[in-house]
Amino acid sequence: MTTSHPSHHFSLDKPLLLAATLLGVVLLATGMFAARGAQSGIDAPIVPAGELQLLGFVELAPLAIGILMIMVVISLGWPTLVEVPNVLISRLGVLSAGVASVVAGAFGQPIHLAYIAALMIPVTFLSEMLRRDGRSQLLLQISGTYSGSIVVLASAMWLFVARAHGGPDIALVGIAVILGGVCAHYVTPSRMRGLGSLIGTAVTGIVATLALGATWWATAAFIVAFALLGWALDKVARVTPQVVYEWSGATFVLINHCALGVVGYVLVLLVL
C-alpha cells in the first residue's frame, strides 16, 4: 500500500527528475520565443490582443513538438504513477488524447479540447475491450487513464496562449516562474524548500515581467498558482513513493508545466 510511507518527502535531487523538469522548461520557452517572434510582424489593430490566430507551421512547430515530447513522457510515466493494472492500454490512451489535443491547439479553438475530453470517456471504456488480463481493477484502470488524458489536455493550452496576440509574453513569465521554483527547490535545504521555491518564483517572475513588459497581474497569478500546486503535489508525494522513480517521477515533475498552461490561457482571457 502506498499510504504506508507517510514520511516520504519529494525532492528534485535525483538527476532524472531535475533533467525532466528543466527539459520541460527549455521546450516550452523555445516554442514560445518562436511564437513571439512570429507575432512581432503582425499588426495589433488587425489582430486584437487576446484573439487567437493561425501561426505558420514553422513558427508553431517548435512549441507543438516540445509539448508532444512532454506528452510522451507523461504517457510513459502516468500509468505507473497511478498504478493502473494494464500499463500499455493506459499509455496508448493518454498518448492518443495528447496527439489529438496538440492538433486542436494548433489549428482549432479551446472548445475542441472539451470535445476531446468528452470523447475520451467512451474511448477509455472501449479500450478496456482490448485487455486480455481479465480486466481486473476496472475502475482504477479507467480513472487512471482518463485523468492522464486530462493532464495532457491541459498542456495543450499553451498552444492557445501562443496563438493569442500578446500571449507569448504572458506564457514566458509563467515559464520563468517554473524555472525559478525548480532552481530554488534544488539549491535550498530540505526544511526550507517551500519558502525557497516561493522566493525563486518571485525573483524570476519579476525579472521576466520587467524584461518582457508583461502585466503584473499575470506574474502574481502564476506565482500563487505555482505555490499552491507545489504545496498540493508535495502532499501527494509524501504518500506516493513511486514519484521518485524513473518515468513516474519525470511525469510527476511535469504536472506543473501542464497545469500552468491552463492558468496562462485564463490570464490571456482576463488581462489581454
Secondary structure, 3 states (H helix, E strand, C coil): CHHHCCCCCCCCCCHHHHHHHHHHHHHHHHHHHHHHHHHCCCCCCCCCCCCECCCCHHHHHHHHHHHHHHHHHHHHHHHHHCCCCCHHHHHHHHHHHHHHHHHHHHHCCHHHHHHHHHHHHHHHHHHHHHCCCCCCCHHHHHHHHHHHHHHHHHHCHHHHHHHECCHHHHHHHHHHHHHHHHHHHHHCCHHHHHHHHHHHHHHHHHHHHHHHCCCHHHHHHHHHHHHHHHHHHHHHHHCCHHHHCHHHHHHHHCHHHHHHHHHHHHHHHHHC
